[in-house]
Amino acid sequence: MEEQTIIEQVTSMAVDFAPTLLMAIITLILGFWIIKKITGVLNKAMARRNLDATIRPFLTSLLSVGLKVLLLLSVAGMFGIETTSFIAILGAMAFAIGMALQGSLGNFASGVMILLFKPYKVGDLVEVQGQTGIVNEIQIFNTVLLTLDNKKIILPNSIVTSGAIINISGQGEIRVDMTFGIGYSDDIDKARAIIQKVADSCPQVLKEKPVDIFISELADSSVNFAVRPWCKSDYYWDVYFYMHENIKKQMDQNNISIPFPQMDVHIQNS
């Protein structure tokens, strides 16, 4: 008899609870479908407005998570669960986590600032906190650089935004500043002509911009030329290496000396 009563009670509870459960399942299915549609529309809208591809996934993910949390709270309310208690608990947890992860939250805030204000983008050659490299990734907490010798440098975003950021390639065109020295006894005009000839022969140097070649210093053992050709940002190092190699070759062929530190030893016979 008792067993039959328990079965009847369970059956009665299941019948009473079934409509609410069915409605909750339908709400979840429809809710997740609507959230997917909303985030898809948002992503397409940002793409149409040419919003940076780096920031689009972050904003889409943030909206998706927020809407899903609201959906789950709504479903919990359908079962008579006091959602204010959940909100209070979530708030306390968020506060505790925030206190424990102050550094990470600072990195997160700095990552958002980088994504919004875009002092650099993926592919730019930058100098940050004494580190020079190509931006490989802009993450929420870190910026990843690849150095010219293929080392990976991971910089916390809060450190990146706390100092000067030098975007070497961000303008599309860049001036390559170099210094070349010749001996005091060498012909300045001849050396200038050689440097100009090498610059003209470099395929990456922009021909529509003049190459600055002038005496920058009368140093202790050399007359120093400041040489400043222009090129596309992607070819900075190509121009830099080309100019150094070929100027040395041309100077040698034309008997123009390039001074270097040396010591003369005089031996006196007594």
C-alpha positions as CSV (number, residue, x, y, z in Angstrom):
1,M,0.0,0.0,0.0
2,E,2.8,2.3,0.9
3,E,4.6,1.5,-2.3
4,Q,1.5,2.4,-4.3
5,T,1.2,5.7,-2.4
6,I,4.8,6.6,-3.2
7,I,4.3,5.8,-6.9
8,E,1.2,7.9,-7.0
9,Q,3.0,10.8,-5.3
10,V,5.9,10.6,-7.7
11,T,3.5,10.3,-10.7
12,S,1.6,13.3,-9.5
13,M,4.8,15.4,-9.0
14,A,6.0,14.3,-12.4
15,V,2.7,15.4,-14.0
16,D,2.8,18.7,-12.2
17,F,6.4,19.3,-13.0
18,A,6.4,18.1,-16.6
19,P,4.9,21.4,-18.1
20,T,7.6,23.5,-16.3
21,L,10.4,21.1,-17.4
22,L,9.1,21.1,-21.0
23,M,8.9,24.9,-21.0
24,A,12.4,25.2,-19.6
25,I,13.9,22.8,-22.2
26,I,12.1,24.7,-25.0
27,T,13.3,28.0,-23.5
28,L,16.9,26.8,-23.4
29,I,16.8,25.5,-27.0
30,L,15.1,28.6,-28.4
31,G,17.4,30.8,-26.2
32,F,20.6,29.3,-27.4
33,W,19.4,29.5,-31.0
34,I,18.4,33.2,-30.7
35,I,21.8,34.0,-29.0
36,K,23.6,32.2,-31.8
37,K,21.7,34.3,-34.3
38,I,22.3,37.5,-32.5
39,T,26.0,37.0,-32.2
40,G,26.1,36.0,-35.9
41,V,24.3,39.2,-36.9
42,L,26.7,41.2,-34.7
43,N,29.7,39.6,-36.2
44,K,28.5,40.3,-39.7
45,A,27.7,43.9,-38.8
46,M,31.2,44.4,-37.4
47,A,32.7,42.8,-40.5
48,R,30.6,45.2,-42.8
49,R,31.9,48.2,-40.8
50,N,35.5,46.8,-41.3
51,L,36.0,46.5,-37.5
52,D,39.4,45.0,-36.7
53,A,39.4,41.2,-37.1
54,T,41.3,41.0,-33.8
55,I,38.5,42.6,-31.7
56,R,35.5,40.9,-33.4
57,P,35.9,37.5,-31.8
58,F,36.4,39.1,-28.4
59,L,33.2,41.2,-28.5
60,T,31.2,38.4,-30.0
61,S,32.3,36.0,-27.2
62,L,31.6,38.6,-24.5
63,L,28.1,39.2,-25.7
64,S,27.4,35.4,-26.1
65,V,28.6,34.6,-22.5
66,G,26.5,37.5,-21.1
67,L,23.3,36.5,-22.9
68,K,23.8,32.8,-21.9
69,V,24.2,33.8,-18.2
70,L,20.9,35.8,-18.4
71,L,19.2,32.9,-20.1
72,L,20.2,30.4,-17.4
73,L,19.1,32.8,-14.7
74,S,15.7,33.1,-16.4
75,V,15.3,29.3,-16.6
76,A,16.2,29.0,-13.0
77,G,13.5,31.5,-12.2
78,M,10.9,29.2,-14.0
79,F,11.6,26.5,-11.4
80,G,10.9,28.9,-8.6
81,I,14.6,29.3,-7.7
82,E,15.4,32.7,-6.1
83,T,17.7,34.2,-8.7
84,T,18.6,37.1,-6.4
85,S,20.5,34.7,-4.2
86,F,22.4,33.4,-7.3
87,I,23.2,37.0,-8.3
88,A,24.5,37.8,-4.8
89,I,26.7,34.7,-4.8
90,L,28.0,35.5,-8.3
91,G,28.8,39.0,-7.2
92,A,30.7,37.8,-4.1
93,M,32.6,35.3,-6.2
94,A,33.4,38.0,-8.8
95,F,34.7,40.3,-6.1
96,A,36.8,37.6,-4.5
97,I,38.2,36.5,-7.9
98,G,38.9,40.1,-8.8
99,M,40.9,40.7,-5.6
100,A,42.9,37.5,-6.2
101,L,43.5,38.3,-9.9
102,Q,44.2,42.1,-9.8
103,G,47.2,41.7,-12.1
104,S,45.3,39.6,-14.6
105,L,42.4,42.1,-14.6
106,G,44.8,44.9,-15.3
107,N,46.2,42.9,-18.2
108,F,42.6,42.3,-19.4
109,A,41.8,46.0,-19.2
110,S,45.0,46.9,-21.0
111,G,44.2,44.3,-23.7
112,V,40.8,45.9,-24.3
113,M,42.5,49.3,-24.6
114,I,44.9,47.9,-27.2
115,L,42.1,46.4,-29.2
116,L,40.0,49.5,-29.1
117,F,42.7,52.2,-29.7
118,K,44.9,50.0,-31.9
119,P,48.4,51.5,-31.2
120,Y,49.6,48.5,-33.3
121,K,48.1,45.5,-35.1
122,V,49.1,42.0,-36.0
123,G,52.0,42.2,-38.5
124,D,53.4,45.5,-37.3
125,L,57.1,45.9,-36.4
126,V,57.2,47.5,-32.9
127,E,59.5,48.3,-30.1
128,V,57.9,47.8,-26.6
129,Q,59.7,48.0,-23.3
130,G,63.1,47.6,-25.0
131,Q,61.9,44.6,-27.0
132,T,61.7,44.8,-30.8
133,G,59.7,42.3,-32.9
134,I,56.7,41.7,-35.2
135,V,53.3,41.5,-33.5
136,N,52.2,37.9,-33.8
137,E,49.2,37.9,-31.6
138,I,47.2,40.4,-29.5
139,Q,45.6,38.3,-26.8
140,I,43.3,39.5,-24.0
141,F,46.1,39.3,-21.4
142,N,49.3,39.3,-23.4
143,T,50.9,40.6,-26.6
144,V,53.1,38.1,-28.4
145,L,56.1,39.4,-30.4
146,L,58.3,37.4,-32.8
147,T,61.8,38.8,-32.9
148,L,63.9,39.0,-36.0
149,D,65.8,35.9,-34.9
150,N,62.5,34.0,-34.4
151,K,62.3,34.2,-30.7
152,K,58.8,34.5,-29.1
153,I,58.4,37.2,-26.5
154,I,55.2,37.3,-24.4
155,L,54.5,40.7,-22.8
156,P,51.7,41.3,-20.3
157,N,49.4,44.0,-21.7
158,S,49.6,46.1,-18.6
159,I,53.4,46.4,-19.1
160,V,52.9,47.2,-22.8
161,T,50.5,50.1,-22.1
162,S,52.5,51.5,-19.1
163,G,55.4,52.7,-21.3
164,A,56.2,54.1,-24.8
165,I,55.1,52.0,-27.8
166,I,57.2,52.6,-30.9
167,N,55.3,51.4,-34.0
168,I,58.1,51.1,-36.5
169,S,56.0,50.0,-39.5
170,G,52.6,51.4,-38.6
171,Q,52.7,54.3,-41.2
172,G,53.3,52.1,-44.2
173,E,56.5,53.9,-45.2
174,I,59.6,54.1,-43.0
175,R,62.9,55.9,-43.1
176,V,66.0,53.8,-42.6
177,D,68.5,55.7,-40.5
178,M,72.1,54.6,-40.9
179,T,75.6,56.0,-40.3
180,F,78.7,55.3,-42.4
181,G,82.2,56.6,-41.7
182,I,85.1,57.4,-43.9
183,G,88.7,58.5,-43.2
184,Y,89.7,62.1,-42.9
185,S,91.9,61.8,-45.9
186,D,89.2,60.4,-48.2
187,D,87.1,62.4,-50.7
188,I,83.8,63.4,-49.2
189,D,82.1,64.1,-52.5
190,K,83.2,60.8,-54.0
191,A,82.0,58.9,-50.9
192,R,78.6,60.7,-51.2
193,A,78.3,59.8,-54.8
194,I,79.0,56.1,-54.0
195,I,76.4,56.0,-51.3
196,Q,73.8,57.6,-53.6
197,K,74.6,55.1,-56.3
198,V,74.1,52.2,-53.9
199,A,70.8,53.6,-52.7
200,D,69.6,54.0,-56.3
201,S,70.5,50.4,-57.0
202,C,68.5,49.1,-54.1
203,P,65.2,47.8,-55.4
204,Q,63.3,48.4,-52.2
205,V,64.3,52.1,-51.8
206,L,61.5,54.4,-52.7
207,K,62.7,56.4,-55.8
208,E,60.1,59.2,-55.4
209,K,61.6,60.2,-52.0
210,P,65.0,61.8,-51.8
211,V,67.8,60.0,-50.0
212,D,69.4,62.3,-47.3
213,I,73.2,62.0,-47.3
214,F,75.0,64.5,-45.2
215,I,77.9,64.9,-42.8
216,S,76.5,64.3,-39.3
217,E,79.7,64.2,-37.3
218,L,83.4,64.9,-37.4
219,A,84.3,62.0,-35.0
220,D,87.7,61.2,-33.4
221,S,88.8,58.9,-36.3
222,S,86.2,59.3,-39.0
223,V,84.0,61.6,-41.0
224,N,80.4,60.2,-40.4
225,F,77.7,60.3,-43.0
226,A,74.0,60.2,-42.0
227,V,72.2,58.2,-44.7
228,R,68.4,58.1,-44.7
229,P,66.6,56.3,-47.6
230,W,62.9,55.6,-47.5
231,C,61.1,52.2,-48.1
232,K,57.9,50.3,-47.5
233,S,57.7,49.2,-43.9
234,D,57.9,45.5,-44.8
235,Y,61.3,46.1,-46.4
236,Y,63.1,47.9,-43.6
237,W,65.6,45.2,-42.9
238,D,66.1,44.4,-46.5
239,V,67.2,47.9,-47.2
240,Y,69.3,48.1,-44.0
241,F,71.3,45.0,-44.8
242,Y,71.6,45.8,-48.6
243,M,73.0,49.3,-47.9
244,H,75.6,48.1,-45.4
245,E,76.9,45.2,-47.6
246,N,77.0,47.1,-50.9
247,I,78.4,50.3,-49.5
248,K,81.3,48.4,-48.0
249,K,81.9,46.7,-51.3
250,Q,81.8,49.9,-53.3
251,M,84.0,51.7,-50.8
252,D,86.6,49.0,-51.1
253,Q,86.5,49.1,-54.9
254,N,87.1,52.8,-54.9
255,N,89.8,52.8,-52.3
256,I,87.9,54.7,-49.7
257,S,88.7,53.6,-46.2
258,I,86.2,52.8,-43.5
259,P,87.9,53.5,-40.1
260,F,87.9,50.9,-37.3
261,P,89.4,50.8,-33.8
262,Q,93.0,49.8,-34.0
263,M,96.3,50.3,-32.1
264,D,99.6,51.3,-33.6
265,V,102.6,49.8,-31.7
266,H,106.0,51.4,-32.2
267,I,109.1,49.4,-31.1
268,Q,112.1,51.5,-30.5
269,N,115.5,49.8,-30.7
270,S,117.9,51.0,-28.0
